[in-house]
Structure formats: structure tokens, C-alpha cells
């Protein structure tokens, strides 16, 4: 296998993909999955949050 050079952004992306793959294979316990999701959210805003916690559009914009 040939060694590859990565930028920091590519390395973070690769680690996020690895965590996603591991989660899809059921590698993590529930508490561990939550911790990994928090770490991913810190590194890649908008990722790793459950749907109900994801940032949403401002409510009430159509109420005027």
C-alpha cells in the first residue's frame, strides 16, 4: 500500500467517514456513539447532531 499525504481538512474528513462507517456497522455503544457525534459536530459543524437538535430556520418568518 502506497503512503498518501493528506491536508488537515482531508484527514478530518477521512476520520469522520471512518466514524460513520463504524457506526453503520454497530461498532459503538449508544453512549460512545453520542460522544463521537459530539466530536464530529465540533470538527464539522452541521454534522453529528440528531435531527431534532439540528439548527433550523427561524420560526415565525411566515407568521407576519
C-alpha positions as CSV (number, residue, x, y, z in Angstrom):
1,X,0.0,0.0,0.0
2,X,1.3,3.4,-1.0
3,X,1.5,6.1,1.7
4,X,-0.5,9.1,0.9
5,X,-0.1,12.7,2.1
6,X,-3.3,14.5,3.4
7,X,-4.1,18.0,4.2
8,X,-5.6,18.6,7.7
9,X,-9.1,19.0,6.2
10,X,-8.7,15.7,4.2
11,X,-7.5,13.9,7.4
12,X,-10.5,15.2,9.4
13,X,-12.9,14.2,6.5
14,X,-11.4,10.7,6.4
15,X,-11.8,10.3,10.2
16,X,-15.4,11.4,10.0
17,X,-16.0,8.9,7.2
18,X,-14.4,6.2,9.3
19,X,-16.6,7.1,12.3
20,X,-19.7,7.0,10.1
21,X,-18.7,3.6,8.7
22,X,-18.0,2.2,12.2
23,X,-21.4,3.5,13.4
24,X,-23.2,1.9,10.4
25,X,-21.6,-1.4,11.4
26,X,-22.8,-1.1,15.0
27,X,-19.3,-0.8,16.5
28,X,-20.2,1.8,19.1
29,X,-22.4,1.5,22.2
30,X,-25.1,4.2,22.4
31,X,-23.1,6.4,24.8
32,X,-20.0,6.1,22.6
33,X,-21.9,7.0,19.5
34,X,-23.2,10.1,21.3
35,X,-19.6,11.1,22.2
36,X,-18.4,10.5,18.7
37,X,-21.3,12.6,17.3
38,X,-20.3,15.5,19.6
39,X,-16.7,15.3,18.4
40,X,-17.8,15.3,14.8
41,X,-20.1,18.3,15.4
42,X,-17.1,20.2,16.9
43,X,-14.9,19.4,13.8
44,X,-17.6,19.6,11.1
45,X,-20.5,22.0,12.1
46,X,-23.8,20.7,10.9
47,X,-22.8,17.0,11.2
48,X,-23.3,14.6,14.0
49,X,-26.4,16.1,15.5
50,X,-29.7,14.2,15.9
51,X,-32.4,15.6,13.6
52,X,-34.4,17.3,16.4
53,X,-31.2,19.2,17.6
54,X,-30.1,20.3,14.2
55,X,-30.2,24.1,13.6
56,X,-33.4,25.1,12.0
57,X,-34.6,28.1,10.0
58,X,-36.0,30.9,12.2
59,X,-39.6,30.1,13.2
60,X,-42.3,32.6,12.6
61,X,-40.9,34.1,9.4
62,X,-44.2,33.3,7.6
63,X,-46.4,34.5,10.5
64,X,-46.3,38.2,9.6
